[in-house]
Each structure stands twice: as C-alpha cells, then as structure tokens.
Amino acid sequence: MRRRAGALAAAVLLASAAPLGAHDFWLEPSAFDAAPGSVVSVSLRVGQRFVGDAVPRSGDVIEDFYIRQDGRQEDVGGVEGRDPAGFVLAGRGTGVVAYRSRPAFIEMPAARFESYLREEGLEHVIAARRARGQSGRPGREYFSRYAKSIIRGERGSHAATQPTGLDFELIPVHDPTVVGGPFRGSLLYRGRGIAGIRVVAISRGNSSATLATLTDARGDFSLPLPDGGTWLIKAVHMVEAGWFSRADWHSLWASLTFEAPARRGQTGSGRQPVPLTATPQPWYRPRVVVPASAALAMVALVLAFGRTHAS
C-alpha cells in the first residue's frame, strides 16, 4: 500500500511539475478506431516528443473530462488514483475526448525558466522579462492543460472539426482520421483565432522528426504530415497572470492526438474513408444517461482491472 501511494504521489508530482523537464501532455486512448459498443480506456500522458509516463486520475487536477459523440456529451468516468484515467463507450460516430486541467503553480530558477521559454518558442516572454529587468528572477507561472483525442467511429461526424469550448484549442478543418495529406487547422484562444503561435506535429512512428509552423493572422495553420499513423499536434501560449496572482505568467498547453489514415504503399487497416454526415452537429447537447447495460459493462471492466493490479 505504501509503495502504491508513493508511486501515485510521484506521478502526480511529475504531472504538476511538467514544465521542469517533461513539457508535453496528451491523451492516449487504447484504440483510435473503435467498434460501436466497445470500451476504450483513455490514459493521460506527460513527457516529451510523444514519449511519456502515465498520469493517474486525480480529481484535484481535473477540471473537465468528457467525450462528445453521436450528438451528446458524457463525462469520462474512471477510478481515482489509477491509470488509465478514464473509460468511454465507443459510439457509432466519431467522438472527441476533451480534458481540461485546473491551473497549477510552479516556480523555477531563472536560467531554467528562460531555457524552457526558448525551447517552446516563447521569446516574447523572454523579451518582456528583459525589458522589465526581471531576467535574473525566478520564473513563476500557472499552467493549464487542454488536451483532446479523436476516436474514429463507424461513420464520420463533424464533432472532430467543431470547438469543444476549451480556453485554448486545436481544431482540424477536416477530420484527420478520414482525410489524409496536410493537416489544416485553427488554434483558438478563448474562442478566437490567435496569430503567431508555434504549432508542432510529432509522429509516434518517428518521434525524432518534428514539423513546426506558425499560425497566421486568423489563427490558421497547415502541417504537411508525410505519413499516416498516430500523431500528436501541440501548441503553447503564455500570457501575463492577473494582478493579484502569486505567479507572473500563465501558460496554456493545447494538444490533439489522432490516427491518420495510411498513405498509399503503407500498411493500414484497409478501411475506406467514411463520408461526414451532411448536417453538422451542435457543439453542445444536453447530457444524457448512459444505458444501464453499458454502464454495468464499464463497471465490470474497471473492477476487473483493479483486481488484476491489486494482485
């Protein structure tokens, strides 16, 4: 029990102190292409270059954790202190899992803070600190995570291309699980496109190779993904913290994971692209209750998972 509690505390500390060494945060479902009615586990990951450690579920950290599919929104349930952090029941249409964390505070030495800012393309913060004579001061910031993942269903859905209401959000122009080729998208900050933010794409198959671009005046961008497979798209934005905040800055981290269709000559599932539904779904619908049979199936899976790890 003490060993498990120690491991949990270490994992939560890792997630809370992510900017010190492991900058990226993303959602990793057990399947990016799920049959209707199947249970998909969703893990939280923190690390770098699409390689990271699991983060157990923590109610103290999670602000929102839900899935939008088949015209409805449902919370992602899970077991406190466990990985995977949640479980969802796949629908017939493509679904989007969204996660929002509560802001977490961190302070780091000046040299390390400025190195991290430079690595993430946040030179405007370095310039602001220099202009105020603060370059030698420790970096104090709040950081918030806004992560999404697309789970492809039997039929296409506009859920993948609509905002979910996160404060900082990557939105594809076309469903990237259906349409291959360049990834075209928009980056929204508080519902509006934001210019001049670096957007990075990392392939699970080749994490050493990355693609990067800047958003244009409308917040739009395009990344020429060379291959299919699993991709992580990410962006970070930093703004000044409020007047009465203990921090000087607030960073917002957006990520999107999905599985792109295989290109010609690649090994893939062989499935044909699924056309999108003709009428876009509203980005929000009243929450509905999961059918009892589905809920019981998920509970049984969670309990079995717990017994396996307890033993």
N, C-alpha and C positions, 0 to 999 in steps of 0.2 A: 504493500500500500504506500509506504514512504517513497519507494522507488518510483511508483507511478505518479505520485504527487509532485516529486521533484522533476520528473520529465515534463509534466504539464506546465509547471511554473517556468521551466527553461524555455519551452516552446512559446508560451505567452510573452515572456521577456523578449524572445527573438522577434516576434511579430511587432511588439511595441517599439523596439529599438531598431527597426528595419533600416532607416537611412544610414546608420553607422556602417553597415557593410553589405547588407542584402537589401537592395533598393526596391526590387520589383515585387508586386503582389498580384496574384491572378487566381481564377477559378479553374479547377481541373475536374471535369466530370469523368465518371468511369466509362462513359460512352458518349461520343459526339453524334452518333447516328443510332437512335434507339427505336425499337419497335413499340407501338402503342401498348400501354398497359405494363410495360417493363419498368422496374425500379432502377433509377440511376443515382448513384452516390455522387456527391459533389464535395471535393476537397478544397481547402484553402491552402495556397502555397505562397511562400515568401523565399526569395532568393535573387539570383542574377542570371541573365542570359538564358532564361527558360529552364533553369536547373535550380531546384529549391527544396525546402523542407516543408513538411505538413504542419499546419497550424490547427490545433484542436478548437472545437467550437467553444466560444466564450460569450455568454450573454452580456458581460460587462463591456465587450468590444463592439458587438454587432448592433448597429442602428436599424438596418433593414436587410432582409434576406428573403427573396421571393422569386417566383417564376411566373412569367406571362406566356400563356399558350392557350390555343383554342378559345380566344376571346375572353379569358378570365385571368385573374391574378390570385395566387395562393402563396402563403408563407412556406418557406423551406424548413421543414422540421428536422430535428436531429437530437443527439444526446450530448448534454453538456460535458465539456472536457474530453470529448472523443474526436477522433478522425476516422472516417470522413465527417465533415462538419454538418452535412445535411443529406437528405434523400428526397428525390422528387419522383413522381409517377409520370412517365412519358405519355403525352397525348398523341393525337393523330397529326396535328400540325406542328410545325417547327416552333420551339419555345426558346425564350431568353431568360436565363437565370441572372439576377442582379443582386449585388451586395454593396451595402454602404456601411462603413465603419464610423464609430464615434471618434471625434478628434483625440489624438494622443499627443502628449507633450514630450519633447526631447531636447536636451542641451548637449552640445559637443564643443570641443576645443576649436578655436578659430581656424587653425590650419586645416583640420579635418573637415570642418564645415565648408570652407571655401573650395577644398578639393572636390567634395561631393557636389557642390553647386556647379563647378566647372564640368564635371563628368556628366551631369544631367542637362547641360546646355542652359543653365540659369545665370548667364553672365550679367543680366540686368540687376540681379540681386547683389552680385559682387560689386558692380559699379555703384549701386546705391549705398552700400556699406562704406565704400571708399570715400564717396562724396561727403558722408556724414562723419568721417573719421572713426568708423567702427570696425575697420578691417581686423584689428587685433582683438576684438571682443569675441567671447564665445557665441556660437550660433544657437539661438533659442527659437524653436518653432513648434507649432502644432502641425500634425499631418493627418490627412484623411484619405481613405481608400474608396475608390469607386470602380468595382470590377464587374464584368459581365462575361457570360459564356453562351454560345448558341448551340442548342441541341436540335439536330435536324430530325424532323418527323416524316411521316409518310407523304404528307402534302406540304407544299410551301405555305408561307404565311408572311404577312407584312410586319409581324412582330419584330423580326430581325432588323428592320430598317426604320423603326419608329423610336422616338425618345422614350425612356422609361422614367424620366423625371429626376435623375441623379444630378447633383450640382456640377459635376464635371464628367463628360460622357462622350465616348466614341460611337459614332453611328454610321454604319455602312450605307452607301447609296443603293446597292443591290445585295441581296442575301449572299454572302461569300461561301456558304455551304452548297450553293446551287450554281452560281455564276463564277467561273474561273477567270484567270487573267489578272489584270491590275486590280488592286484593292482601292476603290474610291470611297471616300467617306467624309464626314464632317466631325469637327470637335466643338462641342458646346460647353460653355461655361455659364451656369445659371440660365440656361435656355437659349443662349445666343452664341453664334459662331465667334470664335476667338482667333485672332491673327498672330502669326509669328511664333507659334509653339511647335517644338520639335516632336514629330511622331516617328516612332521606331517600330519596325517589324522584325520578329525573330522566329526562325523556323525550328520546330522541335527536331527535325531531322539533321539540322546543321546549325547549332546554336552559335558557332564561332562566326558565322556570316550574318550581318545585320543590314537592314535597309533603313534609311532615315530621310525625312523630308520636313519641310516647314509648312504650316497651314497658311493659306492665302488670306486676303483681306476679309473674306466671308467665313473663314474657318474651315474651308475645304482643303482636301489633300488627296494625293494619289501615290500609291506604292506599287511598283511593278513586281508582284510576287512571282518568282521564277518557277516555283513548283507547287504541287498540291501538298496535302498533308496538314499537320497541325501547326497553327500559327498563333503567336502572341503579338498583338498590337498594343502599344503603350504610349502614354504621354504624361508629362508632369507640368504643373503650373504652380507658381508661388506668388502670393500676394502679401501685402502688409497685414499684420494682425490688428485687431481692434485696439482702441485707446487703452482700455483697462485690462488687456490681456497680459498674462505673465510672459508670453512669447513676443518676439519681434515680427515673426513671419508665420504664414500658414501655407503649407504645401498641399496640393491636391493631386492625387495619382489616379489616372484612369487606365484601365486595361480591358482588353477583349480577346477571348480565346475562341477558336473555331477550327473546324477541319474543312479545308478547301478540297474541291474535287480533284482527282488525279488528272494530270495532263496526258495527252496522247503519248504513248510509249511508257507511261508509268504504270506500276501495279496499283490497282484500285479496287473498289467494291463492284464496279461494273454497272452500278445503278445509273439510270438516265436522269438528267436534271428534271426536277419537279416544277411545273409552272406555278407561279404565285396565284393566290386567289384574286379574283377580279376586283373585289371591294376591300380597300384597306380596313383593318380593324382599329377601333379607337384605342389610344394608348392606355386607357384605363377603363376597366369594367368593375362593377361591384363584386367583391369576393364571394365565392361560392364554397360550399362544404364539399370535401372530397367524399365520394361514395364510401359507405361503410366497408364494403369488401376490399376496396383499395387501401383504406386506412388500416384494416387488420393485416393485410399483406405486408405493408410497410412496417408496422409494429413488430410482426413476427421476424422480419429480416433484421431489424435493429436489435431485438433481443438475442437472436442467434449470433449476430456479430459480437455482441457484448460477452456472451458466454464463451465464444471462441477465444477472445483476447484475454478474458479473465483466467482461463485455464493456461 
